[in-house]
Amino acid sequence: MRTDRLELRPLTPEDAEACNAYQSLPEITPYIYWEPRSLDETKAWIDRVASSTGADALVMIRSDTGELVGDVGIWSVGDHNGAEIGYTVHPKHQGQGFATEAVRVALRLGFEERGYHRIVARLDARNDASRKVLERLGLRREAHFVSNEFVKGEWTDELVYAMLADEWAQLSVDSPSVPS
Ligand SMILES: CC(C)(COP(=O)(O)OP(=O)(O)OC[C@H]1O[C@@H](n2cnc3c(N)ncnc32)[C@H](O)[C@@H]1OP(=O)(O)O)[C@@H](O)C(=O)NCCC(=O)NCCS
């Protein structure tokens, strides 16, 4: 899959070093569940993703430089035709809209190819960068759970954002540029 500036293709074991280049950095982990990963831990993550059914894991490749700049995943959750998305961009490539561009592709894949009814994203309430990506793409804030998770030694708030297939279809009608 391609956007104006990215190629999105399935994650493979050969991507371990490029993914570890950002997964090993402390600046990407403050608001996510895991700590910076060693190369072996990144390889184990790729193995887990590859062996899980009902999941699409994609890497983002910059079309201009050919660099792997991040990953985005969408996986089936629950018994009601729902899915969840997650994404990470190398700090060197953040702030340029790559996450927004890639998550838009994941939403299109989820709704238009996989046929999900509802797609959610869960995030630490302090994760402003992630929240802005979701709001920019038109997901609705459905929940703000207060102090509901104990992560990395402290109680944290969690936000839940969601979009329905109908809402995605309506976005495509109202502003064709949004989902493209
Ligand atoms: C969350 C994360 C992926 C967001 O990355 P990001 O670079 O901030 O997101 P984008 O690439 O969409 O860039 C958005 C910024 O680029 C700017 N931008 C520049 N060019 C742009 C373009 N063509 N299109 C859209 N935005 C553009 C936007 O204005 C925005 O700036 P703002 O946040 O100040 O409003 C990143 O912070 C990250 O990897 N964090 C660690 C992992 C993580 O927390 N993942 C989410 C778990 S829920």
The ligand as an ORCA input file, in Angstrom:
! r2SCAN-3c Opt
* xyz 0 1
  C       2.409      8.794     18.636
  C       3.446      9.035     17.546
  C       3.460      7.864     16.583
  C       3.019     10.316     16.808
  O       4.033     10.682     15.899
  P       4.013     12.154     15.325
  O       5.217     12.355     14.522
  O       3.793     13.143     16.408
  O       2.714     12.090     14.447
  P       2.616     12.565     12.964
  O       3.720     11.911     12.184
  O       1.244     12.334     12.487
  O       2.932     14.090     13.011
  C       2.047     14.980     13.620
  C       2.669     16.361     13.659
  O       3.301     16.615     12.411
  C       2.787     17.813     11.852
  N       2.792     17.620     10.396
  C       3.757     18.068      9.588
  N       3.481     17.708      8.321
  C       2.301     17.029      8.347
  C       1.513     16.410      7.347
  N       1.865     16.412      6.058
  N       0.369     15.769      7.732
  C      -0.024     15.748      9.018
  N       0.714     16.315     10.008
  C       1.863     16.966      9.677
  C       1.425     17.968     12.468
  O       1.025     19.314     12.477
  C       1.622     17.419     13.847
  O       2.128     18.378     14.714
  P       1.412     18.645     16.124
  O       1.357     17.321     16.834
  O       2.272     19.637     16.773
  O       0.031     19.120     15.806
  C       4.865      9.227     18.140
  O       4.847     10.257     19.079
  C       5.415      7.949     18.756
  O       5.927      7.068     18.065
  N       5.324      7.859     20.100
  C       5.840      6.693     20.810
  C       4.982      5.460     20.636
  C       3.536      5.745     21.012
  O       3.259      6.416     21.998
  N       2.625      5.205     20.193
  C       1.195      5.357     20.397
  C       0.714      4.413     21.438
  S      -1.022      4.697     21.777
*
